[in-house]
Amino acid sequence: MTLFRLDASIRIEGSASREIADLVEAEWLQAHPGDRVETRHLGVDPLPADAWAHAVSAGFVAEDQRTAEQAAAVKLAAGLVDELVEADAILLAVPLYNFGVSQHVKTWIDLIITDPRAAAGAPPFLAGTKVVLATVRGGAYGPGTPREGWDHSTGYLRRILADVWGADLTVVEREFTLVGVNPALDAFTETAAELHARAKDAARDAGRALAA
């Protein structure tokens, strides 16, 4: 079996989203020792920012009339879809950046949607595929908090992954990752520790379910 894992943090060491995803992956590997984990790290190896525009424009010209840039973008988009459809399970580690998804993740999603298998009106290409989204936020964005409604990432990713692509989605969330980093959040040290522990437990549960 194959697990496809995508990381989007711009960090490797000290990445909060990576920590949560590592726990999910460890549970999957425990159930599938020796099986493959295919990886893509958008945060440190980003996709070309102009690839989406080339892939879109390629759809309006005959294949034999495409520029080299258009042909490369179409090939890249197809490869991104292949990574997902060929996996038995998928793990995505995506932090909240500036109240939304990072440019790296948005480029990845936009490119995938240019492929005919993922285009509007096509059958959901991840229908039934188990996907775990591990997402982290530096502050708190829940009901009643000053930043309620400012998380424009998690809801969007649910719409794309579950509603558009048809994935069997589980979301593991951790908040207050900047406690201990930003002195303004020191008053929330105990709450942050509790949320961290809950997120790690949820990640282990999600990993076992992903592997089942």
C-alpha positions in Angstrom: 0.0 0.0 0.0 1.0 3.6 -0.5 0.6 6.7 1.7 1.0 10.0 -0.1 2.1 12.8 2.3 2.3 16.5 1.5 3.8 19.1 3.8 3.3 22.8 3.3 5.2 24.4 6.2 8.1 26.6 5.2 10.0 25.0 8.1 11.3 21.5 8.6 12.8 21.7 12.1 10.3 23.0 14.6 7.3 22.7 12.3 4.1 22.2 14.3 2.1 20.8 11.4 4.9 18.4 10.6 4.9 17.1 14.2 1.2 16.3 14.0 1.6 14.7 10.6 4.5 12.6 11.8 2.2 11.0 14.5 -0.3 10.2 11.8 2.3 8.7 9.6 3.8 6.7 12.4 0.5 5.0 13.1 0.0 4.2 9.4 3.5 2.7 9.2 2.9 0.6 12.3 0.0 -1.0 10.5 1.8 -1.2 7.2 5.5 -1.9 7.9 7.6 -1.7 4.9 5.0 -0.1 2.7 5.7 3.1 0.7 5.3 6.7 1.8 5.5 9.1 -1.2 6.2 12.7 -0.2 6.0 16.2 -1.6 7.1 19.2 0.4 5.6 22.3 -1.1 7.0 24.6 1.6 10.7 23.9 0.8 10.3 22.8 -2.8 7.4 25.0 -4.2 5.7 24.5 -7.5 6.4 27.2 -10.2 4.1 30.2 -9.5 3.4 30.7 -13.2 2.5 27.0 -13.9 -1.2 27.5 -13.3 -1.6 30.2 -15.8 0.3 28.1 -18.4 -1.9 25.1 -17.7 -5.1 27.1 -18.0 -4.1 28.7 -21.3 -3.0 25.3 -22.6 -6.7 24.2 -22.5 -7.6 26.7 -25.2 -5.1 25.6 -27.8 -4.5 22.3 -29.6 -2.0 20.0 -28.0 0.4 20.3 -30.9 0.3 24.1 -30.7 1.1 24.4 -27.1 4.3 26.3 -26.0 7.0 24.5 -24.1 5.8 26.2 -20.9 2.2 25.1 -21.5 3.2 21.5 -22.2 5.3 21.4 -19.0 2.5 22.8 -16.9 0.0 20.3 -18.2 2.4 17.5 -17.5 3.1 18.8 -14.0 -0.7 19.0 -13.2 -1.2 15.5 -14.4 1.7 14.3 -12.2 0.1 16.0 -9.2 -3.2 14.2 -9.8 -1.3 10.9 -10.4 0.3 11.2 -6.9 -3.2 11.4 -5.3 -5.1 8.8 -7.3 -2.3 6.2 -7.1 -2.2 6.5 -3.2 -4.2 4.2 -1.0 -4.3 7.0 1.7 -3.4 10.6 1.8 -1.9 12.8 4.6 -1.7 16.6 4.2 0.1 18.9 6.7 -1.0 22.4 6.1 -0.5 25.3 8.5 -2.5 28.5 8.6 -0.5 31.4 7.1 -1.8 35.0 7.2 -5.3 33.8 7.9 -5.4 31.5 4.8 -3.7 28.8 2.8 -0.2 29.5 1.7 0.6 30.4 -1.9 2.3 27.0 -2.2 -0.9 25.1 -1.4 -3.1 27.3 -3.5 -0.9 26.8 -6.5 -1.0 23.0 -5.9 -4.8 23.0 -5.7 -5.2 25.3 -8.7 -2.9 23.2 -10.9 -4.7 20.0 -10.0 -8.0 21.5 -11.0 -6.7 22.1 -14.5 -6.4 18.4 -15.1 -9.5 16.9 -16.8 -9.8 14.3 -14.0 -10.3 17.1 -11.4 -12.1 19.6 -13.6 -15.5 21.1 -12.7 -18.2 18.6 -13.6 -15.9 15.5 -13.5 -16.7 12.8 -11.0 -14.9 13.4 -7.7 -11.5 11.8 -8.3 -10.8 11.1 -4.6 -14.2 9.6 -3.9 -13.9 7.2 -1.0 -10.1 7.8 -0.5 -9.2 8.4 3.2 -7.5 11.7 3.7 -6.2 13.2 6.9 -5.7 17.0 7.0 -3.3 18.0 9.8 -3.6 21.8 10.3 -2.2 24.2 12.9 -2.9 27.8 13.8 -0.7 30.1 15.8 -3.5 31.7 17.7 -7.1 30.8 18.6 -9.9 31.1 16.1 -12.8 29.2 17.7 -16.3 30.5 18.6 -16.2 33.4 21.0 -12.5 34.3 20.4 -11.5 37.7 19.1 -10.3 36.1 15.8 -13.4 34.0 15.2 -14.0 33.8 11.5 -10.4 34.8 10.6 -9.4 31.2 9.7 -9.9 31.2 5.9 -7.9 28.0 5.4 -9.6 25.1 7.1 -13.1 25.7 5.7 -11.7 26.2 2.2 -9.7 23.0 2.4 -12.7 21.1 3.6 -14.7 22.3 0.6 -11.9 21.3 -1.9 -10.9 18.0 -0.4 -14.3 16.6 0.7 -16.9 18.5 -1.3 -15.2 18.9 -4.6 -12.7 16.0 -4.7 -14.9 13.6 -2.7 -12.3 12.5 -0.1 -13.3 10.7 3.1 -11.8 13.5 5.2 -10.6 13.7 8.8 -9.3 17.0 10.1 -6.8 17.1 13.0 -6.4 20.6 14.4 -4.0 22.3 16.8 -4.3 25.9 18.0 -2.1 28.3 20.0 1.2 27.1 18.4 2.7 30.5 19.0 2.3 30.3 22.8 5.8 30.2 24.1 7.0 32.1 21.0 4.9 35.3 21.2 5.1 36.8 24.7 1.6 38.3 24.2 0.2 34.8 24.5 1.9 33.8 27.7 -1.3 33.8 29.6 -2.6 30.9 27.5 0.3 28.5 28.3 -1.8 26.0 30.2 -4.6 26.1 27.5 -2.0 25.7 24.8 -0.5 22.6 26.5 -4.0 21.0 26.8 -4.7 21.7 23.1 -1.4 20.3 22.1 -2.0 17.1 24.0 -5.5 16.7 22.5 -4.1 17.3 19.0 -1.5 14.6 19.4 -4.1 12.1 20.7 -6.4 13.0 17.7 -3.5 12.5 15.3 -2.8 9.0 16.6 -6.5 8.2 16.4 -6.6 9.5 12.8 -3.5 7.6 11.8 -5.0 4.3 13.0 -8.2 5.0 11.2 -6.3 6.0 8.0 -4.4 2.7 8.2 -7.5 0.5 8.8 
